[in-house]
């Protein structure tokens, strides 16, 4: 029985599982942040443009008590587009720019040493060609 508990403890405390749990918690927190941004910043702007921030009340009455609630779907599409744009422009683009700058800094080759024989020969060739 102790062996089973030890195996379970080893499984539960494995690095990947702990990192996954942390990523999940951070993802949930980030989702609430983005949702709050959309509800408090984007939807009021949409409301000012279109007269209402939510189109959920838009419906079409069909036959016998059936109602097509196309406004709720339209609101979901707009919210998705707003969330995708927010994540792209405020998270993905700045992160990609930062990564590109970091990669350029890391890839910059070190200057060649002054005593490199190849460099000395190339300088001699350059000087000889410049003299003609």
GIKAHU-V161033 format. One record per backbone hydrogen bond with DSSP energy under -0.5 kcal/mol. CO is the residue of the C=O (numbers start at 0). NH is the residue of the N-H. E is the energy in kcal/mol with one decimal. If there is no record, write none. Layout:
co;nh;e
CO;NH;E
CO;NH;E
//
This chain:
co;nh;e
0;4;-1.8
1;5;-2.4
2;6;-2.5
3;7;-2.6
4;8;-2.7
5;9;-2.6
6;10;-2.3
7;11;-3.0
8;12;-2.2
10;13;-1.0
13;17;-1.9
14;18;-2.6
15;19;-2.3
16;20;-2.3
17;21;-2.3
18;22;-2.5
19;23;-2.3
20;24;-2.3
21;25;-2.6
22;26;-2.4
23;27;-2.3
24;28;-2.3
25;29;-2.6
26;30;-2.4
27;31;-2.0
28;32;-1.7
29;33;-2.6
30;34;-2.6
31;35;-2.3
32;36;-2.2
33;37;-2.4
34;38;-2.7
35;39;-2.6
36;40;-2.2
36;41;-1.2
37;42;-3.0
40;44;-0.7
41;45;-2.4
42;46;-2.7
43;47;-2.1
44;48;-1.9
45;49;-3.3
46;50;-1.7
54;57;-1.9
56;58;-0.5
57;70;-2.1
59;67;-3.3
62;65;-1.4
65;61;-3.3
66;68;-0.8
67;59;-2.0
67;69;-1.3
68;72;-0.9
69;73;-2.3
70;74;-2.6
71;75;-2.0
72;76;-2.2
73;77;-2.3
74;78;-2.7
75;79;-2.4
76;80;-2.5
77;81;-2.5
78;82;-2.6
79;83;-3.0
80;84;-2.4
81;85;-2.4
82;86;-2.7
83;87;-2.4
84;88;-2.9
85;89;-2.3
86;90;-1.6
86;91;-2.3
87;92;-3.0
90;94;-2.0
91;95;-2.7
92;96;-2.5
93;97;-2.5
94;98;-2.7
95;99;-2.4
96;100;-2.3
97;101;-2.4
98;102;-2.6
99;103;-2.2
100;104;-2.1
101;105;-1.9
102;106;-2.1
103;107;-0.9
112;115;-1.5
115;119;-1.9
116;120;-2.1
117;121;-2.5
118;122;-2.3
119;123;-2.0
120;124;-2.3
121;125;-2.6
122;126;-2.7
123;127;-2.4
124;128;-2.4
125;129;-2.2
126;130;-1.6
127;131;-0.7
128;131;-0.5
//
